[in-house]
């Protein structure tokens, strides 16, 4: 990837700042003991030195927006001393003749963290945090960051958080689905936004939260790890509570929120059985709740929740889930023909028939309900991929590759004569 880098911010310039510290490190120390030695050396440096090193790294972070990069990676042997960007789904390194040594990137990354953050990193071998670059004009640029270990050396991924909230109309939700996610029409109920990492779940939730913020006088509590986009209160009070900074866990944040007079509670990730159970309980108490799961379909989302519950509790939880679940949006970002990415989604609206299927543990019936629920705004991932293909936005190969049910996808793209006749008769 050919990107012009100013000399004062080149990897060679970064190396020149760090080299004097490397000479003071013992050759026999490795791993966390080595990073502790590095931390001690960093703390001895003047504030001006620390800020200059931070500025050089932020130079690469600031390049992300004009490059339309979603992520940046560096550090550890996996990055071979280079800076990598993910642009429209593809990850490539910046072309440069100079490469940073692993110990150099260790110091570069440790300089980003405060003492308490380094302590957590050393204890957990991994650390999630948010990072902000202050801007003299416009909104500050925020990042979601994860620092971790790669063969005893530090590595970093940062995801750029888009300050621009997508218009609600851009989600292209059916009016019935739009009502389901709106506090104006449904004052309670659980909505799940699901997908793999990098599928745009946070952006979709931010759009939904923003729509409620603009339309209702309410109290919205966001519990996230970390907090990504910060919403400005418009008609609603909006609280942002970051796990590890403002609250100890998702579960505790959700329970505490019940004593804060909320109307909407957004739980950034339903990552463990305790948090899932808590989300069901607070929704059952009459609140509108949003959460995310790392699942690729509506059926898988329901099965995941049931799979996290002890066997002797499954019947009770299945009944509760049927009562509180309102909507499931499962999404993917798929490569488009213009070289970018486009949103594909599966949408389940929990109708009386869907509730009955959940209660009776007939989850397999839900796929057919999705296929036949178009009048209510429901559709499968395969149906939405077909729509994108017919609109000329994605290729047939992409539709097949990103489908959950490839056999069904192939039939949708290549219907038999009998299928066509059945469609005409229907």
Secondary structure, 3 states (H helix, E strand, C coil): CCCCCCHHHCHHHHHHHHHHHHCCCCCCCCHHHHHHHHHHHHHHCCHHHHHHHHHHHHHHHHHHHHHCEEEEEEECHHHCCCCEEEECCEEEECCCCCCCCHHHHHHHHHCCCCHHHHHHHHHHCEEEEEEEECCCCCCCEEEEEEEEEECCEEEEEEEEECCCCCCHHHHCCCHHHHHHCCCCCCCCEEEEEECCCCCCHHHHHHHHHHHHHHHCCCEEEEEECCCCCCCCCCCCEEEEEEECCCECCHHHHHHHHHHHCCCEEEECCCCCHHHHHHHHHHHHCCCEEEEEECCCCHHHHHHHHHHCCCHHHHHHHHHHHHHHEEEEEEEEEEECCCCCEEEEEEEEECCHHHHHHHHCCCHHHHHHHHHHCHHHCCECHHHHHHHHHHCCCCCHHHHHHCCCCHHHHHHHHCCCHHHHHHHHHC
